[in-house]
Structures are given as C-alpha cells and as structure tokens.
Amino acid sequence: MGRKVQFPLFDRNITGRECKRIISEEWGIQLPSAYKVLKHNNCIPCFKGGRDYWFLIWKYYPDEYNKAMEKEERYGYTVFRDETFSELAVTFKNKKDMEDRRVSLYDFIPCECWT
C-alpha cells in the first residue's frame, strides 16, 4: 500500500520496562497510576483481559468493575463463558480474604539474625 511501518523501540531492543524507566527517571515524567498495578495503561477496564487482570480491576478500580458488571447484566453478554462478573466478584472476595489471612512463620518466629 506504499506505507513503510517502523518499530523504533523494537528495532533498538528497548523493552517496555526500560521505556517506562526512561520516561520516569530520565525525563522526570510521572507514569499514569494504572502502571502501579497493571502491565499496560489501556482502557480501564479492557474487556480482553483475563481473570487475573479482572481481579486487579476489581481490587483497585471497583467503580470501573461495577460499571462493567452492570453492562454485562444489562446486555446479557458475559466476557467469560463460565462465570459472570457478579460471580467473579464473589470469587475475588474469597481470594482477597484468603490473601488477607495469609501469614508467614516470620510473623511469629524471628529470623536467626534477631537472636
């Protein structure tokens, strides 16, 4: 079609992580807050995301998760074949409860450098 497509980051072997480092450390530009928990700063939420992605949306962006849940209920279309967002919310709540209750031996027994 007469177009030349270029991929400057790929051609220079600059990874996404390195690109973010350059932007934040060398250029002094603060990255969007979504990068703190998500790999990409695409639309929130992205309906192409998997369950792990949707867990992060449920946990850190509850308003957006609830909007997606409402749309799913309104249109009768589910993103996942076997679970609705409403059902996933219950699964996520149980998962978070388990994470919150998880303890380590170091919570009870100091490491040997303390002795």
KEKEKOL-91886 format. One record per residue (C-alpha): x, y, z; residue in one letter. Coordinates in pm, whole numbers. Layout:
N
+--------+--------+--------+----+
:      X :      Y :      Z : aa :
+--------+--------+--------+----+
:      X :      Y :      Z :  a :
...
+--------+--------+--------+----+
END
This chain:
115
+--------+--------+--------+----+
:      X :      Y :      Z : aa :
+--------+--------+--------+----+
:      0 :      0 :      0 :  m :
:    304 :    224 :    -19 :  g :
:    341 :    256 :    357 :  r :
:    656 :    183 :    549 :  k :
:    590 :     64 :    901 :  v :
:    858 :    123 :   1161 :  q :
:    904 :    -12 :   1512 :  f :
:   1171 :    210 :   1672 :  p :
:   1155 :     60 :   2022 :  l :
:   1167 :   -294 :   1888 :  f :
:   1445 :   -207 :   1643 :  d :
:   1654 :    -64 :   1928 :  r :
:   1566 :   -356 :   2158 :  n :
:   1409 :   -124 :   2418 :  i :
:   1175 :   -317 :   2645 :  t :
:    856 :   -182 :   2796 :  g :
:   1024 :   -177 :   3137 :  r :
:   1319 :     21 :   3002 :  e :
:   1087 :    261 :   2822 :  c :
:    899 :    329 :   3147 :  k :
:   1230 :    378 :   3330 :  r :
:   1348 :    632 :   3074 :  i :
:   1021 :    823 :   3092 :  i :
:   1009 :    834 :   3470 :  s :
:   1377 :    857 :   3568 :  e :
:   1548 :   1033 :   3278 :  e :
:   1265 :   1254 :   3158 :  w :
:   1109 :   1306 :   3503 :  g :
:    756 :   1233 :   3382 :  i :
:    532 :   1051 :   3629 :  q :
:    373 :    743 :   3478 :  l :
:     -7 :    706 :   3499 :  p :
:   -123 :    541 :   3821 :  s :
:   -250 :    233 :   3637 :  a :
:    111 :    124 :   3582 :  y :
:    142 :     63 :   3955 :  k :
:    -78 :   -247 :   3926 :  v :
:   -129 :   -314 :   3553 :  l :
:    118 :   -402 :   3278 :  k :
:    -48 :   -165 :   3035 :  h :
:   -231 :    164 :   3070 :  n :
:   -501 :     76 :   2820 :  n :
:   -870 :    139 :   2870 :  c :
:   -980 :     55 :   3222 :  i :
:  -1134 :   -190 :   3208 :  p :
:  -1019 :   -376 :   2898 :  c :
:  -1267 :   -648 :   2813 :  f :
:   -988 :   -854 :   2655 :  k :
:   -821 :   -904 :   2994 :  g :
:   -810 :  -1240 :   3168 :  g :
:   -924 :  -1329 :   3518 :  r :
:   -601 :  -1210 :   3682 :  d :
:   -643 :   -874 :   3511 :  y :
:  -1007 :   -850 :   3621 :  w :
:   -904 :   -932 :   3979 :  f :
:   -679 :   -624 :   3973 :  l :
:   -961 :   -414 :   3828 :  i :
:  -1197 :   -544 :   4099 :  w :
:   -939 :   -472 :   4369 :  k :
:   -803 :   -131 :   4257 :  y :
:  -1076 :     10 :   4032 :  y :
:  -1405 :   -104 :   4191 :  p :
:  -1614 :    166 :   4022 :  d :
:  -1498 :     53 :   3680 :  e :
:  -1554 :   -312 :   3772 :  y :
:  -1908 :   -234 :   3885 :  n :
:  -1982 :    -47 :   3561 :  k :
:  -1861 :   -348 :   3361 :  a :
:  -2074 :   -577 :   3579 :  m :
:  -2381 :   -358 :   3519 :  e :
:  -2326 :   -358 :   3142 :  k :
:  -2284 :   -735 :   3142 :  e :
:  -2614 :   -772 :   3327 :  e :
:  -2792 :   -516 :   3107 :  r :
:  -2686 :   -673 :   2776 :  y :
:  -2688 :  -1036 :   2887 :  g :
:  -2341 :  -1094 :   2746 :  y :
:  -2062 :  -1235 :   2961 :  t :
:  -1691 :  -1193 :   2899 :  v :
:  -1617 :  -1536 :   3044 :  f :
:  -1826 :  -1834 :   2937 :  r :
:  -1841 :  -2000 :   3277 :  d :
:  -1872 :  -1703 :   3516 :  e :
:  -2035 :  -1362 :   3519 :  t :
:  -1867 :  -1057 :   3672 :  f :
:  -2111 :  -1087 :   3963 :  s :
:  -1998 :  -1444 :   4027 :  e :
:  -1635 :  -1346 :   3978 :  l :
:  -1673 :  -1073 :   4240 :  a :
:  -1759 :  -1343 :   4496 :  v :
:  -1458 :  -1547 :   4386 :  t :
:  -1237 :  -1237 :   4411 :  f :
:  -1371 :  -1152 :   4757 :  k :
:  -1286 :  -1503 :   4878 :  n :
:   -941 :  -1477 :   4718 :  k :
:   -875 :  -1141 :   4885 :  k :
:   -997 :  -1272 :   5219 :  d :
:   -751 :  -1562 :   5189 :  m :
:   -468 :  -1323 :   5096 :  e :
:   -551 :  -1101 :   5394 :  d :
:   -539 :  -1401 :   5630 :  r :
:   -213 :  -1540 :   5491 :  r :
:     67 :  -1530 :   5745 :  v :
:    432 :  -1623 :   5741 :  s :
:    636 :  -1803 :   6003 :  l :
:    827 :  -1476 :   6037 :  y :
:    508 :  -1324 :   6178 :  d :
:    560 :  -1549 :   6482 :  f :
:    924 :  -1657 :   6485 :  i :
:   1201 :  -1402 :   6436 :  p :
:   1473 :  -1486 :   6188 :  c :
:   1807 :  -1601 :   6321 :  e :
:   1969 :  -1258 :   6283 :  c :
:   1741 :  -1135 :   6565 :  w :
:   1885 :  -1382 :   6815 :  t :
+--------+--------+--------+----+
END
